């Protein structure tokens, strides 16, 4: 912990407990990566180095034709047809990533890879926005619980408001989504907009307690901590469906470090100290288990000795 003026900064270590995916929005197709099933891994290429290599080998025209040919689905075929041997891959490899498990599950072939978010140097990291969003959700749930625990009239008022919103939507899906978003925004403002900035409405975002809590990006994480995990859809009855979609994930056991900085002036108004934030995380972990996760077959309770923050996709 470090205090400078009215700002107190806490260093936080986050240990990944299961494959963690936070997507960059980027995907690579089988034309851009090489799957080696015998070694249970995938090779991702540095496209600039690959272009330099192909230019040197006078294969750029063949590569362009390969990219434009819709019948071509796998870069291995291009390498084989142009006598590019596995020993030469190292010249244009960016990094190699292991796959979780021993093989692809299901009856569909492996397709595109969804990439983890990375910094300008190409190293994975956890964005502060993702961390702060997860904390905000926990804090909001905790605040609702505290304020309604001994005031059932508040809970009834909220439920009645939601019922009114639903009734006037007339089963119109678009309208339901729009109206519920508006209703949620109003309710969230009641619980989180506790600051009182001059000449502003209580609903204005400048009054949100989250303004007084800054969360940094995590420090860069080594690419060796990435693994490929297959997407699996599960039901509460225990049925699973293996999808041909793989994501870059942080390995369980990876330790990520970031900071939380609290503006003590705003904390004096909002009441959100570091201890309260941690209490909100504790509460929300138990709440999610009770109302969601426990219904899924195979769910295991996280270590009760540690704080658990549900994060990622």
SULLINPE-V139801 format. One record per residue. RES is the residue in one letter. D_CENTER is the distance of its C-alpha to the mean C-alpha in Angstrom with 1 decimal. Layout:
BEGIN
res = [RES & RES]
d_center = [D_CENTER & D_CENTER]
END
This chain:
BEGIN
res = [X & X & X & X & X & X & X & X & X & X & X & X & X & X & X & X & X & X & X & X & X & X & X & X & X & X & X & X & X & X & X & X & X & X & X & X & X & X & X & X & X & X & X & X & X & X & X & X & X & X & X & X & X & X & X & X & X & X & X & X & X & X & X & X & X & X & X & X & X & X & X & X & X & X & X & X & X & X & X & X & X & X & X & X & X & X & X & X & X & X & X & X & X & X & X & X & X & X & X & X & X & X & X & X & X & X & X & X & X & X & X & X & X & X & X & X & X & X & X & X & X & X & X & X & X & X & X & X & X & X & X & X & X & X & X & X & X & X & X & X & X & X & X & X & X & X & X & X & X & X & X & X & X & X & X & X & X & X & X & X & X & X & X & X & X & X & X & X & X & X & X & X & X & X & X & X & X & X & X & X & X & X & X & X & X & X & X & X & X & X & X & X & X & X & X & X & X & X & X & X & X & X & X & X & X & X & X & X & X & X & X & X & X & X & X & X & X & X & X & X & X & X & X & X & X & X & X & X & X & X & X & X & X & X & X & X & X & X & X & X & X & X & X & X & X & X & X & X & X & X & X & X & X & X & X & X & X & X & X & X & X & X & X & X & X & X & X & X & X & X & X & X & X & X & X & X & X & X & X & X & X & X & X & X & X & X & X & X & X & X & X & X & X & X & X & X & X & X & X & X & X & X & X & X & X & X & X & X & X & X & X & X & X]
d_center = [26.5 & 28.1 & 29.9 & 31.2 & 33.1 & 31.1 & 27.7 & 26.5 & 23.7 & 22.1 & 20.6 & 17.8 & 16.9 & 13.8 & 14.6 & 12.1 & 13.8 & 12.4 & 10.6 & 7.0 & 5.1 & 3.1 & 6.1 & 9.1 & 10.9 & 13.5 & 15.1 & 18.2 & 21.0 & 23.6 & 25.8 & 23.6 & 22.7 & 25.0 & 24.4 & 26.9 & 27.1 & 30.0 & 27.8 & 24.6 & 22.7 & 21.7 & 23.0 & 21.3 & 23.9 & 24.5 & 25.9 & 28.2 & 29.7 & 30.0 & 31.9 & 34.2 & 34.9 & 35.8 & 37.9 & 39.8 & 40.4 & 41.4 & 38.8 & 37.0 & 38.9 & 38.1 & 34.4 & 34.4 & 36.3 & 33.8 & 30.9 & 33.0 & 34.1 & 32.2 & 33.8 & 32.2 & 28.9 & 28.6 & 29.0 & 30.9 & 33.8 & 34.0 & 34.3 & 36.8 & 38.9 & 39.2 & 39.9 & 36.9 & 36.9 & 34.0 & 35.6 & 34.9 & 31.1 & 30.6 & 32.0 & 29.1 & 26.2 & 23.1 & 21.6 & 21.7 & 19.0 & 19.9 & 18.9 & 18.0 & 21.2 & 24.5 & 24.3 & 22.7 & 23.1 & 24.6 & 27.2 & 25.2 & 24.9 & 21.8 & 20.9 & 18.2 & 15.4 & 11.9 & 11.2 & 8.7 & 9.0 & 12.4 & 15.0 & 18.5 & 19.8 & 17.4 & 15.7 & 12.0 & 10.7 & 8.0 & 8.8 & 10.9 & 9.9 & 6.4 & 8.7 & 11.5 & 10.0 & 9.4 & 12.9 & 14.4 & 13.7 & 15.3 & 18.0 & 18.9 & 19.3 & 21.4 & 23.5 & 24.2 & 25.3 & 27.5 & 29.2 & 29.9 & 30.8 & 34.4 & 34.6 & 34.5 & 35.9 & 32.7 & 30.7 & 33.4 & 33.3 & 29.6 & 30.0 & 33.1 & 31.3 & 28.6 & 31.5 & 33.4 & 30.4 & 30.1 & 33.9 & 34.3 & 31.7 & 34.1 & 31.5 & 30.3 & 26.6 & 26.0 & 27.9 & 26.2 & 22.8 & 24.4 & 26.4 & 23.8 & 21.5 & 24.7 & 25.6 & 22.2 & 22.4 & 25.9 & 25.1 & 22.1 & 24.6 & 27.0 & 24.8 & 23.0 & 25.5 & 27.9 & 28.9 & 32.2 & 32.5 & 35.9 & 36.6 & 33.3 & 32.5 & 30.5 & 28.0 & 27.3 & 24.0 & 26.0 & 26.8 & 23.2 & 23.0 & 19.6 & 21.7 & 23.1 & 19.9 & 18.3 & 15.2 & 15.2 & 12.8 & 13.0 & 15.9 & 15.7 & 15.0 & 17.5 & 16.8 & 18.7 & 15.7 & 13.9 & 14.8 & 14.7 & 13.8 & 15.3 & 13.9 & 16.1 & 16.8 & 18.7 & 21.0 & 22.6 & 25.7 & 24.2 & 24.3 & 21.7 & 21.3 & 20.2 & 18.6 & 19.5 & 16.0 & 14.4 & 11.1 & 11.0 & 9.5 & 10.5 & 13.7 & 14.5 & 16.7 & 15.0 & 15.7 & 13.8 & 15.9 & 15.4 & 17.8 & 18.3 & 21.4 & 23.3 & 26.1 & 28.9 & 30.9 & 28.2 & 27.4 & 31.2 & 30.7 & 27.5 & 28.0 & 24.5 & 25.1 & 22.8 & 24.5 & 23.7 & 20.0 & 20.0 & 22.1 & 19.7 & 16.9 & 19.6 & 20.7 & 17.4 & 16.8 & 20.3 & 20.0 & 17.1 & 19.0 & 22.2 & 21.2 & 18.5 & 17.6 & 21.3 & 22.3 & 20.6 & 22.8 & 22.0 & 19.7 & 20.4 & 20.3 & 18.5 & 21.0 & 22.7 & 23.7 & 20.2 & 17.9 & 14.9 & 11.7 & 9.4 & 5.7 & 2.5 & 4.5]
END
